[in-house]
Amino acid sequence: MFRSVDEVAARLAETGYLASPAVATTVFLADRLGKPLLVEGPAGVGKTELAKAVAEVAGARLVRLQCYEGVDESRALYEWNHAKQLLRISAGRDESWDETRTDIFSEEFLLPRPLLTAIRGDDPKVLLIDETDKADVEVEGLLLEILSDFQVTVPELGTITATRRPFVVLTSNASRELSEALRRRCLFLHIGFPDEELERRIVRLKVPGLGEALAESVVRVVGALREMELRKVPSVAETIDWARTLLALGADTLDETVVRDTLGVLLKHQEDILRAAAKLDLDAV
């Protein structure tokens, strides 16, 4: 998809995703080496958005597996349309079981889920396995098989092998440690909070109506909040939401009243809001 690291950065920027040199380099290598990309970091720093931006740049279909506790093979890989199978069995009462079985375990009755969808067909795809750390450990075994050979065995149909491998992005908020076996199969990228200059550029890009001076103040205040011992510090997503809030309120500058009244956009816990209100010194930032 990409000829150079600079091209990665430029094309991602066209979609509205401003990539740091480390991000652009790792995406380029993942594409060139054909390796899955494991992106780790706090929530709201752009891990999922990176996969979406790559799909847009490549003109590829985004196939997303949203992980959660309890997700299993039937939700991730495939399952059979049991209701349709029962209707087919009822309609063929005069047929032998061998005839019926051959029919009901065919493509017509197969319900592909994200992992199977991603390896079928010749069209370009980006497979996003989102919040991998929220899935049970058993799911990692399934991912290992898929990411090693990009093939799936359906007992009734045989082995389905990818004719065109998808670009794979796994994201993790590091709520639990992923296995070393899974990590070895991937290139690793950590996306943390951006530096002040990059975050200011992101805010100006995502909230174009915001003045430069106010954008700079927003980024500095968010940076000061991140230095505090809070239960959940604001991420880039909250920075953008706050900038949009200030624009909606028609604020030209930051003062104590505006900041106090809108802290709930940045902070999601009452104890954090109280601590920030008590400790934040606008004159110092």
Disulfide bonds with the S-S distance in Angstrom:
none
